[in-house]
Amino acid sequence: MGPVPENPNAVKLVIKNYLKQGDSMTLIFDKAQKELLQVQIASYIDDPKDAMNLTVQFSKLPNGPNHVASLVIDGVSKQLNVATQNSNYQHL
């Protein structure tokens, strides 16, 4: 657990070897709002040389819940990148 240098209002929790040997999950929280800002996962499917990284960025809707704003999956060894972005939410 520690500070986030680029965001003094945030704190991060790093969990190593959470599922597989050598992988990690980092959770970044807003200290004041007590909300999840980001999840970063570094892992692999079968072999550590087939690395993948996942980054999920959260955002808050005006007067609403925290939601996934963007998601990036980076298959490092396969040179595959998938990115999605959620926007333009409207009250129905």
C-alpha positions as CSV (number, residue, x, y, z in Angstrom):
1,M,0.0,0.0,0.0
2,G,1.3,3.4,-0.8
3,P,0.9,6.8,-2.5
4,V,0.3,7.5,-6.2
5,P,3.0,10.0,-7.2
6,E,1.0,11.5,-10.1
7,N,-2.1,11.9,-7.9
8,P,-1.6,13.1,-4.3
9,N,-5.3,12.5,-3.5
10,A,-5.0,8.8,-4.3
11,V,-3.7,5.7,-2.6
12,K,-2.8,2.3,-4.2
13,L,-2.9,-1.2,-3.0
14,V,-0.7,-3.7,-4.8
15,I,-1.4,-7.5,-4.5
16,K,1.3,-9.7,-5.9
17,N,0.9,-13.4,-6.9
18,Y,-2.9,-13.0,-6.3
19,L,-3.8,-15.8,-8.8
20,K,-0.6,-16.9,-10.5
21,Q,3.1,-16.8,-9.7
22,G,4.5,-13.4,-10.8
23,D,1.2,-11.6,-11.6
24,S,-0.1,-8.5,-9.8
25,M,-3.2,-6.5,-9.3
26,T,-3.1,-2.8,-8.3
27,L,-6.2,-1.0,-7.0
28,I,-6.1,2.8,-6.9
29,F,-8.6,4.6,-4.7
30,D,-9.5,8.3,-4.2
31,K,-8.8,8.9,-0.5
32,A,-11.3,11.8,-0.1
33,Q,-14.2,10.3,-2.0
34,K,-13.4,6.7,-1.0
35,E,-14.0,5.5,-4.5
36,L,-12.2,3.2,-6.8
37,L,-10.4,5.1,-9.6
38,Q,-8.4,2.4,-11.4
39,V,-7.6,-1.3,-11.5
40,Q,-4.4,-2.6,-13.2
41,I,-3.8,-6.3,-13.7
42,A,-0.5,-7.7,-15.0
43,S,-0.8,-11.5,-15.7
44,Y,-0.6,-14.2,-18.3
45,I,-2.8,-17.0,-19.7
46,D,-0.7,-20.2,-19.7
47,D,3.0,-19.0,-19.8
48,P,4.6,-15.9,-18.2
49,K,6.1,-15.0,-21.5
50,D,2.6,-14.6,-22.9
51,A,2.0,-11.5,-20.8
52,M,-1.1,-9.4,-20.7
53,N,-2.0,-6.1,-19.0
54,L,-5.5,-4.9,-18.2
55,T,-6.2,-1.3,-17.1
56,V,-9.7,-0.3,-16.1
57,Q,-10.4,3.4,-15.5
58,F,-13.4,4.4,-13.4
59,S,-15.3,7.7,-13.5
60,K,-18.3,9.2,-11.7
61,L,-21.5,10.2,-13.4
62,P,-22.9,13.6,-12.2
63,N,-25.0,12.8,-9.2
64,G,-24.6,9.2,-9.9
65,P,-22.6,6.0,-9.5
66,N,-19.0,5.2,-10.3
67,H,-18.7,3.4,-13.6
68,V,-16.1,1.9,-16.0
69,A,-15.1,4.8,-18.2
70,S,-12.4,2.9,-20.2
71,L,-10.8,-0.5,-20.5
72,V,-7.6,-1.4,-22.2
73,I,-6.3,-5.0,-22.7
74,D,-2.8,-5.2,-23.9
75,G,-1.6,-8.6,-25.1
76,V,2.1,-7.8,-24.9
77,S,3.7,-10.8,-26.6
78,K,0.9,-11.1,-29.2
79,Q,1.0,-7.3,-30.0
80,L,-2.7,-7.2,-29.5
81,N,-4.5,-4.2,-28.0
82,V,-8.2,-3.8,-27.3
83,A,-9.6,-0.5,-26.0
84,T,-13.1,0.5,-25.1
85,Q,-14.5,3.7,-23.9
86,N,-17.9,4.4,-22.3
87,S,-19.3,7.9,-22.7
88,N,-22.4,10.0,-23.3
89,Y,-24.5,8.5,-20.6
90,Q,-28.0,10.1,-20.4
91,H,-30.7,9.8,-17.8
92,L,-33.8,8.0,-19.2
